[in-house]
Amino acid sequence: MSLAGKRVAITGAFGSLGTAVVQAALAAGAKVAAIDRADAARDPASLGAAHAIGGVDLADTAQAKAAIDQAAQALGGLDALVNIAGTFRFETLADGSPDTWDFLYRVNLRTAVAASKAALAHLPDGGRIVNIGAASALKAGAGVGAYTASKSGVMRFTESLAEELKPRGITVNAVLPSIIDTAPNRKDMPKADFAKWVKPAQLADVIVFLLSDQSAPVTGALIPVVGRV
């Protein structure tokens, strides 16, 4: 799948999934701007030739705009945005805090909204936006109410923005991963069968397809990428 000539901004780019998507996009021929709240990537070499922009609170609309504007300037324009910035909390309502709901809304949904709004000024007709939802948001379990509520918001946002941007041919889609095979998840669930989990590189391949010209007929889609979970 080729992304030759495409200019792609990726948020949450210094984390496990973000790094995999940066690498996959670069390998497909894209120019990439890697944006993250962290000041610097833990392994800068993992970002390859990507233009790194750290220290950005994407939930802040002014910072999101500044980062996206910087990305577009560095890449000579912008053809696509991948909203990966996000986090997870396991917390029951009885033992938790309503503040967690606000926090996860801000990190998981508001970042995608603010970055997407900032990107609209740069994206050409036929551009691409890809969001990260969650398979668990299709049916929430105990302890993940705040998380799945925020990811449900990402899903509805994806559908709504896809309809809004149809006249411009800009596609907006979301992938819905199950458990991603990362070092923190292995640490949190040491007895799990890791072979059933989705690898970051596998999820990145799906995202690269959604960024490609071949995905032009696909918009407003919520695509489960669940491995064997």
C-alpha positions in Angstrom: 0.0 0.0 0.0 1.6 3.3 -1.1 1.4 6.6 0.6 4.0 8.1 -1.7 3.8 11.9 -1.6 1.3 11.9 1.3 1.9 14.3 4.2 0.6 12.8 7.5 0.3 14.2 11.0 0.1 11.6 13.7 -0.8 12.4 17.3 0.2 10.3 20.3 3.1 9.4 18.1 5.7 8.7 20.8 3.8 5.7 22.3 3.7 2.1 21.2 1.0 2.3 18.6 2.0 5.8 17.5 5.5 4.7 16.8 4.3 1.7 14.8 2.0 3.9 12.7 4.9 6.4 12.2 7.1 3.6 11.0 4.4 2.1 8.7 3.6 5.4 7.2 7.2 6.2 6.5 7.8 2.8 5.0 4.8 3.4 2.7 6.5 6.6 1.4 4.7 9.3 3.4 6.2 12.4 5.0 5.3 12.3 8.7 5.0 14.8 11.5 4.9 13.0 14.9 3.1 14.9 17.6 2.9 14.0 21.3 2.3 15.4 24.8 5.7 14.0 25.9 8.6 16.4 25.5 10.6 13.8 23.6 10.3 10.3 22.3 11.8 7.6 24.6 13.6 6.2 21.5 14.0 9.0 19.0 15.5 6.6 16.4 12.1 4.8 16.3 10.6 7.9 14.6 13.0 7.7 11.7 12.8 10.7 9.4 9.6 12.0 11.0 9.4 15.6 12.1 8.9 15.4 15.9 6.8 17.9 17.8 6.7 17.3 21.5 5.3 18.9 24.6 1.8 19.5 23.1 -1.4 19.3 25.1 -3.7 18.5 22.2 -6.8 19.0 24.3 -5.9 22.7 24.4 -7.3 24.1 21.1 -4.6 26.8 20.8 -1.8 24.2 21.3 -3.5 21.8 18.9 -3.7 24.4 16.2 -0.1 25.5 16.7 1.1 21.9 16.5 -0.9 21.1 13.4 0.1 24.4 11.8 3.8 23.5 12.5 3.3 20.0 11.1 1.8 21.4 7.9 4.7 23.9 7.6 7.3 21.3 8.2 5.8 18.8 5.6 4.9 21.4 3.0 1.2 20.8 3.6 -1.1 18.2 5.1 -3.0 15.3 3.5 -4.0 13.3 6.5 -4.3 13.2 10.3 -4.2 10.1 12.5 -5.6 10.8 16.0 -3.9 8.3 18.3 -3.5 10.4 21.4 -5.3 8.7 24.3 -5.1 6.7 27.5 -6.9 4.1 29.6 -8.1 3.9 33.2 -9.8 0.9 34.9 -12.0 2.2 37.6 -15.4 1.2 39.0 -17.9 3.9 39.8 -18.1 2.9 43.5 -14.4 3.2 44.0 -13.6 5.8 41.5 -14.1 9.5 40.9 -16.2 11.5 38.4 -13.0 13.4 37.6 -11.8 10.3 35.8 -14.7 10.7 33.3 -13.7 14.3 32.6 -10.0 13.3 32.3 -10.7 10.5 29.8 -13.1 12.6 27.8 -10.4 15.3 27.6 -7.6 12.9 26.6 -9.4 10.4 24.3 -12.1 12.6 22.7 -11.3 16.3 23.0 -7.7 15.7 21.6 -9.2 14.2 18.4 -11.8 17.0 18.1 -9.2 19.8 18.6 -6.6 18.2 16.3 -9.2 17.5 13.6 -10.6 21.0 13.7 -7.1 22.4 13.4 -6.4 20.1 10.4 -9.5 21.2 8.5 -7.7 24.4 7.4 -5.0 22.3 5.8 -6.5 19.1 4.5 -7.3 19.2 0.7 -10.4 17.7 -0.8 -9.8 13.9 -0.7 -7.9 14.1 2.6 -8.0 11.5 5.3 -8.7 11.5 9.1 -8.3 8.2 11.1 -9.4 7.9 14.7 -8.8 5.3 17.4 -11.9 4.0 19.0 -12.2 0.8 21.0 -13.9 -2.6 20.5 -14.8 -2.6 24.2 -17.0 0.5 23.6 -19.4 -1.6 21.6 -20.4 -3.3 24.9 -18.9 -2.0 28.1 -17.9 -4.1 31.1 -17.4 -3.3 34.7 -14.7 -0.9 35.5 -14.3 0.6 32.0 -17.3 2.9 32.0 -15.4 6.1 31.8 -13.0 4.7 29.1 -15.7 3.3 26.9 -17.8 6.4 27.2 -15.0 8.5 25.9 -14.3 6.0 23.1 -18.0 5.9 22.2 -17.7 9.6 21.8 -14.8 9.1 19.4 -17.0 6.7 17.4 -19.9 9.1 17.2 -17.5 11.9 16.4 -16.1 9.8 13.5 -19.5 9.2 12.0 -20.6 12.8 12.3 -17.5 14.3 10.9 -17.5 11.8 8.0 -21.0 13.1 7.0 -19.9 16.7 7.4 -16.9 16.2 5.1 -18.5 14.1 2.4 -18.9 17.1 0.1 -15.1 17.6 0.2 -14.3 13.9 -0.3 -12.4 13.8 3.0 -12.9 10.4 4.6 -13.1 10.0 8.3 -12.9 6.5 9.8 -12.0 4.8 13.1 -10.3 1.5 14.0 -11.7 -0.3 17.0 -8.8 -2.4 18.6 -9.2 -4.9 21.3 -6.2 -5.4 23.5 -3.0 -4.1 21.8 0.1 -6.2 22.4 2.3 -3.6 24.2 4.8 -3.9 27.1 2.5 -2.0 29.5 -0.5 -4.3 28.7 1.7 -7.4 29.1 2.8 -6.1 32.5 -0.8 -5.4 33.6 -2.1 -8.8 32.4 0.9 -11.2 32.7 -1.3 -14.3 32.6 -3.0 -13.5 29.3 -2.4 -15.2 26.0 -0.5 -12.5 24.2 -0.7 -14.4 20.9 -4.4 -13.5 20.7 -3.7 -9.7 21.0 -3.4 -7.3 18.1 0.2 -6.3 17.3 0.8 -2.6 16.9 2.2 -3.2 13.4 -0.9 -5.1 12.4 -3.1 -2.2 13.5 -0.8 0.2 11.7 -1.3 -1.7 8.5 -5.0 -1.2 8.7 -4.5 2.5 9.4 -2.1 2.8 6.4 -4.9 1.3 4.2 -7.3 3.9 5.5 -4.8 6.7 4.6 -4.3 5.3 1.1 -6.0 6.2 -2.2 -7.5 2.7 -2.2 -9.7 3.5 0.8 -11.5 6.4 -1.0 -14.9 4.7 -0.9 -14.7 4.1 2.8 -15.9 6.8 5.2 -17.7 6.8 8.5 -16.6 3.2 9.1 -15.9 1.8 12.6 -13.6 -1.1 11.8 -13.0 -3.8 14.5 -9.4 -4.9 14.7 -9.5 -7.5 17.4 -7.1 -10.3 16.6 -8.4 -13.4 18.4 -9.7 -11.7 21.5 
